[in-house]
Amino acid sequence: MSHDTTVDDTTIDPDKLKMFSFQVFTKLEGAVTAGMIHLGDCLGLYAALKQAGVALSTHELAASLQLHERWVREWAYNQAAARIIDCDADERFSLSPEAAAVLASPEHPAYGMGMFHRLPQTMATLDDMPESFRTGIGYNYDSHGCAGAIGIERSFEPWNKTFLLPVVLPALDGIGDLLRNGAVVADVGCGAGGAVLLMAGAFPRSTFAGYDISHHALDRAATKLAESGVGNASFHDPRQTPLAADHSVDFITTFDCIHDMTHPQQMMEALRAAITPDGTWLLVDIKAHDTFMENARKNPMAPLMYGISVLSCMSSALSAPDGAGLGTLGFSENTAREMAAKAGFSRFRKLDIDHSVNAFYEVKP
């Protein structure tokens, strides 16, 4: 028995068809422009525009970086048409102060080039996704290569460098004094080690251990540790050097990693076994609502978050056959509370810290 799958044009509203086609192709425009942002970052075009401090012609911009002007011109046209960079009547290009902060200022908390750094690796996973959809098995973060680790590092370290020490740690009950007097600290899912090195430099009487299963991230952390000269920090693969299980760790931090883990509940139980009876766990993770409908209605970035989940976060969380697969927006405050209680934690407090992506929680035994 055959079914006619042709579209009945008599049911199509021509105006709605145009608008729907426009909506679909704006998504493609965004994807292509994201690729151009990656190139602008990679080639130093944004940095050159910022450094110039005045509007440049494409000849001047290309010459400053020893690039071919015709290619730079077409790139600049894309960026100006997309309102990423500014263009005057003489076709001279510049960055607004806001654009300079996001595109060319690694020290600024709004700096946003991390995800664009790893864009080619993230999108390359599209080749592997059909098989994941058939088997249910995803890919861990090391499948994105070294660029993936660097991209995550560039995504989170600018904000951490500005706010971790003066804002986040003081929001936790008694942690400042604890770290100044000397404490045992573990950062689980430490990535390239930025938070560990920040805290270790500020609190020399405490000892800090970072744990991660990404070899690329641990390589980055080892390099940064050697460059820092910090003597009270170390980095470990927990499969070789497990987290303590004797209630000896005074302070535990997890930054943006629980939702990515294949076994987040077991990890929380491991944290409970590691922490002292009066210890503190700083849980930082993606802000999410309890249901899809709430996320879709209240979070304008929901399409991005769910897409990144397929390509990265949920893929990591399903990279083992029995992975939990929480996904980018699958770890709401209520879910975190319930999982923490199940792991044996009795106190859970949301901190009043403003962040565009993350929520901050103080969790205690």
Secondary structure, DSSP 8 states (H G I E B T S, - for coil): --------GGG--HHHHHHHHHHHHHHHHHHHHHHHHHHHHHHTHHHHHHHH-S-B-HHHHHHHHT--HHHHHHHHHHHHHTTSSEE-TT--EE--HHHHHHHH-TTSTT---HHHHTHHHHHHGGGTHHHHHHH-----GGGGHHHHHHHHHHHHHHHHHHHIIIIIGGGSTTHHHHHHH--EEEEET-TTSHHHHHHHHH-TTSEEEEE-S-HHHHHHHHHHHHHHT-SSEEEE-TTTS----SS-EEEEEEES-GGG-S-HHHHHHHHHHHEEEEEEEEEEEE---SSHHHHHHH-TTHHHHHHHIIIIIHHHHTSSTT-----TT---HHHHHHHHHHTT--EEEE-----SSEEEEEEE-
